[in-house]
């Protein structure tokens, strides 16, 4: 029963559409009607500015971190924290509070890694920054980081 409760809490936490709500409450702007139409960090930066973008990033990242830490904080050892973090990612991607139309979950996924393997996150952050420096594209940097993460886990599973 504890695992099901953790899954529901993680999904609901991930479902909080940070960028959308910040845009609506503080800027009276619907992010879905501007820029890329996405409710995530990048579009929040583009449409609402750096302050709103940074806040959106930090809150979205915190959602993943908290969900991943819940099993440890509550003493639940029968499930991997990554499984619970995955439900925060699913919640961010398909949020119940935003008509199941969410973001790409890059920041939330980074938060899951922060809670589970912070050094691995640091490694991927370096990959992200180098790719961003070379190509000046956040979406490409995110995809390259995700591919490097998958290859790294397969090649170096420990």
N, C-alpha and C positions, 0 to 999 in steps of 0.2 A: 504493500500500500504506500509506503514512503516513496518508492521510486515513481509511482504514478503521480503523486502529489508534486514531486520535484519536476517531473516532465511538464506538468500543467503550468506550474509557476514559471519555469524557464520559457515555455512557449509564450505565455502572457507577457512576461518581461521583454522578450524579444519583439513582441507585437507592438510595443510602444513606438509609434511613428514619429520619432524625435524631430526630424527636419520638417515634416508636414505640420506638426503642432507648433513648432517655433515660428514657422512662416505664418501660420494662421493667427496665433495669439499675439505675437509681438510686431509683426510686419504687415499684417492683414493681406497676406499674399499666399495664394495657393500654389505651391511648388509644382504641382502637376500641370499647371497652365503656363509655365515659364521654363526656359532653358531646355533641358533634355526631357523634362516632364517627370524625372525621377525624384524620389523623396530623400535621397541619400546625401552624404557629405559633399560630394563633388558638385552636385547641382545646387546645394545650399550655399556653398562658397560662391558659385557663379551668380546666383540670383540675389542672395541676401547679404553676401559679403563675408569677410574673414571671421568676424566675431561669431556670427551665427554658424558658420561652417565648423569652426573649432569646437564650439559647444556641442553641435550635433555629433561630430566625430567622437568627442570624449564620452558623451552619454551613450552613444551606440556601442562604443568599445566597452564601457562599463557594464552594459547589459550582458555581453558575452562573458566577461570576467566573473561577474557575480553568479551567473548561472553555472559556470564551471566550478566555482568555489563552494556552491551550496552543498554538494555531497560531503565534502570535507568538513565544512562548518557544522553540519548537522549529524556527523558521524555515520553517514551511510557509506558502507564499503562494498556493497554488493553490486554496484554499477560503476562503470568508468565515468569520471567527470566529463570526459569528452562526449559521451552520449547525452548527458544533460545539456552541455554546451551546444550540441548539435540542434537541440530543440529551440534554443534561443535564436540560432541562425535561421531555422525554419520559420520561427515566429517573425523575425525581421523580414524575411523574404515574402511570407504570406501572412501579413498581420491581420488579425481579426478586427482590430480597431481602425483599419483603413481599407476595408473592403477586399482584403486578401491581395492587395496590390502594394508591395513594399519595395525595398531597395535591393541592392546586389549583395549586401551583407559582408562587405569587405572589412569595415570597421568592427562589426560584431564578431567576425571570424578572428580578427586580430585580438580582440578581447578574450576569446576562448583560448587562444594560444598564450596570451599573457597570464591567464589563470593556470594553465597546464604546463607550459614549457616556455618560460620567458626568454631563455637564451636562444631557442629556436626562432622565436618571434624577432629577436634582435638580428639574427642572421638574415631572416627574410626582409626585415626593414632595410638592411644594407643593400640587398638585391633590389628592393623597390626604389630606393633613393638613386642608386646607380642607373637603373633603367629610366627613371624619371629625368635624371640629368642628361642622359644620352638622347632621349627621344621626346621629352617634354609632353608626355601623354600619360595621364593618371590611369586611364583604363588599360593601356598596354602594360604599365608597370604592375598593376594589380594582377593581370593575367600571367605575366612572366613570373611574378612572385608565387602565384598559386601552382604553376607548373614546376617551378624549382622546389616548392614544398613537397609536392607529390613525388618527384624524382628522388629527392633527398630522403624521404621516408622509406622509399622502396630500396634505395641503394645502401643507406645507413639506418636500418630499422631501430637500432638502440638509441 
